[in-house]
Structures are given as C-alpha cells and as structure tokens.
Amino acid sequence: MEIGFAHKLLLLAPMVAALVGTAAFVLLQPAGYQSSATVWVNGGGVGSQSAAAAQADIVNQFLKTNTFALAVAQNSPLGEYLNTHSDAAQGSSITTQIKELFGRGGNAQKPSDDAIRTYLAAHVTVAQLGPSELTVTMNGPTPDVARGTALALITQLSTAEVTVRTTPAQTQLALYQAQLQDQAKVITADLAAIRDYLAAHPNLVKDANAASTDPQLAILQDAATVAKQTYVALLAKIDQTQSDLDLARKPNNAPFRVVDAPQTPAAPSLGKQQLIAGGAGILAGLVLMAVMGALLVRLDTTIHSADEVHSMVGLNVLGSTPLSARA
C-alpha cells in the first residue's frame, strides 16, 4: 500500500498504456453494422434438441459449405463488396485495417470460394430466443450489405432446406419418368409384334374364334396388356410424387417463417472483435499493474519497522519517531 501511494503514476502507467493501445486497435477496426432476422421454426425438435436448436445446427452446417455461401453472396450486396475488397475476405490484419481506414483497401481481385465461405461464417451469428424461435444476425461493413446479406441468407436457407427435403422425391420422379419412356417403347414394340403376327396370319383377322384360341396371339396380347397396366401404374406414381413435391414447396410447409425481417441498421455497433479487444486490454492493464507493483516491492529498500533495522544491519534500535507525512 505504501509503495502504491508513493508511486501512483508509475503504477497507473501500464493501465493507461493498455487502454490507449486497445482504443487505437478498436478505432482501426472497420465499422460494423448488424441486421437481424427473427424466425419461428415450424415443426418439432430432433431427439432432446428443441426446434430452435436443431434449426441453428442446420444453419451452421450450411454456412460451412461453399455452395451455400456463394449463393448468398451472389444474391446480395456482399458479393460485389468482397469483389472490390478482397483484403476483407482474406482475413483481418493490422495492415489491412490501416489500408481500409485510409480508403486503400479496395482492389479488383476476386476472392476465392473458400474465402467467401470463411468471411460469411465469421460474420453470421445464430442465437436461440426460445424453444422455437431464433435470430440470425449479419454483421456487415455497410448498412446495405448487412441488410441485403441477411435477407439473402434467410431466402437461401429456406430454398436450400426445401431442396434437401425434395431432392429424394425429385430423384424418384426422374426415375419414374425414365421408366415411363421405356415402358412406352415396350408398348409400341408389343403392339407392333401383334400387328406383324396378324399380318402373317390373315385368317385370324377374319375368324374371331380362331383368333381367340390362338396361343401365340394370346401371349402377345397378354404382354401388351401387362405393358399398358405398368404404364398406367407409372403414371399414377408420377402424379403422386409430383403432388408430394408441390405440397412440400407450399409456404405453409416451409421449415420456418420470418417473424421480424432484417432492417437497415441506423448506426454501427460494437462487434465481437471489439468487445474481446476491450476486455483483453483491461485484463492486460491489470496484469501489468500487478507486475509493476511486484517489481516495485522487490526493488524497495525502505526500512518500514524497527525489526527490519536489526535484521538488515545487525544493530539495535535506540528509539523511533511516529510516522509523519514527511517521513
């Protein structure tokens, strides 16, 4: 305590230096604007997970794919921004921040697909508000980029989920349609075989009784009948699958609905990086103050009590005066 009061400025210097450095770092960071969308998840959860938790996992999984990130960037102002600010897509550094601070960060180099995915994943935050409600927040460099990217993200997310749900049915529909085309060829071939057989046996055309008892003709006709029945069954399967696809694509069956659409932010907000930097600066200042205090105690040679005189010089104390302000 005595050393602290005796060296106030020296002890406060590390804290001041840490706070100044933190403030300089935060000021060098580009402005961040947040735009959020609140969505209500339809349906239930998965296992012990709530619907919102399951949906949050789905969003995070999509954010790890290049295809999803590219679709969001191409359908929002984010794509154009990253094309003209590829340094931002490549990652944040002190050099990049200084360039952007003085307006020299832009260039025409197109970022890679991985860089776009990494940038989008780093600037999107998903937070649960309840069992069936969550928010998706986009932190962008400008208000338009933040809102436009948030809108594109929600739209692409809905499209991607519907695509995942309908892909098996679409695959099955394509298979049925291919089988239908093959079956049409089979019917054509079976009818042609019947015509050829009747042309080779004209008596069967004139005599209905002979035609009804001819075994070969019966085989050919049965084959044509089975082919037609298979064709009709395939048509029914195609109609049912198409109906299922149309039902899955209806808005009422969407994986979620937007409760609050993203809005254009009016002012910049503190991002996660700035908050971490502020906390780290205060912690570093406190640690440096503690180190400085320990160092001053270690270097202090002041005698504080009569016992220390005897232990340091081996002499007895004859007398002492009370502590005064000048001592």
Secondary structure as GFF3:
##gff-version 3
##sequence-region A 1 327
A	DSSP	alpha_helix	2	6	.	.	.	ID=ss1
A	DSSP	alpha_helix	8	28	.	.	.	ID=ss2
A	DSSP	beta_strand	33	41	.	.	.	ID=ss3
A	DSSP	alpha_helix	51	62	.	.	.	ID=ss4
A	DSSP	alpha_helix	66	74	.	.	.	ID=ss5
A	DSSP	alpha_helix	77	84	.	.	.	ID=ss6
A	DSSP	alpha_helix	86	90	.	.	.	ID=ss7
A	DSSP	alpha_helix	94	101	.	.	.	ID=ss8
A	DSSP	alpha_helix	113	123	.	.	.	ID=ss9
A	DSSP	beta_strand	124	128	.	.	.	ID=ss10
A	DSSP	beta_strand	133	140	.	.	.	ID=ss11
A	DSSP	alpha_helix	143	200	.	.	.	ID=ss12
A	DSSP	alpha_helix	202	206	.	.	.	ID=ss13
A	DSSP	alpha_helix	208	213	.	.	.	ID=ss14
A	DSSP	alpha_helix	215	248	.	.	.	ID=ss15
A	DSSP	three_ten_helix	251	253	.	.	.	ID=ss16
A	DSSP	beta_strand	256	260	.	.	.	ID=ss17
A	DSSP	alpha_helix	272	299	.	.	.	ID=ss18
A	DSSP	alpha_helix	306	313	.	.	.	ID=ss19
###
